Every structure is written in C-alpha cells, then in structure tokens.
Amino acid sequence: MSDYVRAASITNLRDESAIGVEIDDVPVCLVKTQGEIFAISDICSHADVNLSDGEVEDGTVECWLHGSRFDLRTGQPIALPANRPVPTYPVKIDGDDVLVSLKES
C-alpha cells in the first residue's frame, strides 16, 4: 500500500503561490515555485499560523505574521524570528494529481 495520498489537483496550484490542505488531520502547505511542487507543514514553528497564507519567493515561503522564512526543500528557517524547522513531506505527481506522503523527508 502506498504512503502517498491525493492532496490536490495540480491545476489548483499557481506559480509562486501556496495553498493549504489537510491530510489525515495534518495541515499541509503545498507550494508551486520555479516549476516544482513542495509540501511542508502549514504551521509556522514560531507562531501558530498558516504558512500557506504567506508569500512564496526563491524557493521559500514567508510567514505572514512575523516574517519568518522557510526553505521549501529542507523546512529550515532562514529568517528570524523562527529558529526551529518545519516538517517537509515527499511529493509525487500522478497525471493531474499532487500526491503527498506524511512521512517526513
């Protein structure tokens, strides 16, 4: 059995943008940037707010509340005030479906 579940249609993702989805009650931020799709936790590690409401730029997503920025590949914070990473999740594309595994990358 596959660990991947359908999270969204690829048509729901615009370039340089993010959307929030829930997979098995886990909030996930899906991001399309530079031709790639990433999945990270949708909860900022500094403040309990959705990263999917933030700006996407240069392979990062910015928390809208305090400006923390996270690397989409690693989940590592690259701008304060966050100092803890957020989980990242593996992504596969199957036709028009974006599939995500909740096993951390």
C-alpha positions in Angstrom: 0.0 0.0 0.0 1.3 3.4 -0.9 2.0 6.1 1.7 1.0 8.8 -0.8 -2.4 10.3 -0.8 -4.0 12.8 -3.1 -3.7 16.3 -1.7 -4.9 18.5 -4.6 -5.1 18.8 -8.3 -2.1 20.4 -10.0 -4.5 22.9 -11.6 -5.2 24.3 -8.1 -1.6 25.5 -7.8 -0.4 28.7 -9.4 3.2 29.6 -9.9 4.8 31.2 -6.9 1.9 30.5 -4.7 0.8 28.3 -1.8 -2.4 26.6 -0.8 -3.3 24.9 2.5 -4.8 21.4 2.6 -5.4 18.8 5.3 -4.3 15.2 5.0 -5.4 12.9 7.8 -6.0 16.0 10.0 -2.4 17.2 9.4 -2.3 20.8 7.9 0.0 20.8 4.8 1.2 23.8 2.8 1.5 22.9 -0.9 3.7 25.3 -2.9 4.5 25.7 -6.5 7.7 27.6 -7.3 10.3 27.5 -10.0 8.4 24.7 -11.8 8.5 22.4 -8.7 5.9 21.5 -6.1 6.7 21.2 -2.4 4.8 20.1 0.7 5.7 21.4 4.2 3.8 21.8 7.4 1.3 24.5 7.2 2.0 25.7 10.7 4.8 28.1 11.4 7.2 26.9 14.0 7.4 30.3 15.6 3.7 31.2 15.7 0.6 29.0 15.3 -0.4 30.5 11.9 -0.8 29.1 8.4 2.3 29.4 6.1 0.0 28.9 3.1 -1.2 32.5 3.7 2.4 33.8 3.2 4.4 34.9 0.2 6.4 32.5 -1.9 9.8 33.6 -3.3 13.0 32.0 -4.4 12.3 28.5 -3.1 11.0 29.8 0.3 7.7 30.6 2.0 7.3 33.5 4.4 5.1 33.5 7.4 2.8 36.5 7.1 2.6 37.3 10.8 6.3 37.9 11.8 8.2 37.4 8.5 10.0 34.1 9.3 11.0 32.5 6.0 11.4 28.7 5.5 13.4 26.8 2.9 10.9 24.6 1.0 13.4 21.8 0.4 14.6 21.4 4.0 12.0 23.2 6.2 14.9 25.1 7.8 14.2 28.7 8.9 16.3 31.2 7.0 14.9 34.3 8.6 14.1 35.1 12.2 12.2 35.0 14.4 11.6 31.3 13.8 14.6 29.2 14.9 13.0 25.7 14.5 12.4 23.9 11.2 9.0 22.7 10.0 8.4 19.2 8.6 8.7 18.7 4.9 6.9 15.9 3.0 7.7 13.9 -0.2 5.6 14.8 -3.2 4.8 12.9 -6.4 2.8 13.9 -9.4 0.4 11.4 -11.0 -1.3 12.9 -14.0 -3.1 16.0 -12.6 -2.9 14.8 -9.0 -0.5 16.0 -6.4 0.3 13.2 -4.0 1.9 13.7 -0.6 3.3 11.3 1.9 3.1 12.3 5.5 6.4 10.6 6.2 8.8 13.4 6.7 11.5 13.9 4.0 
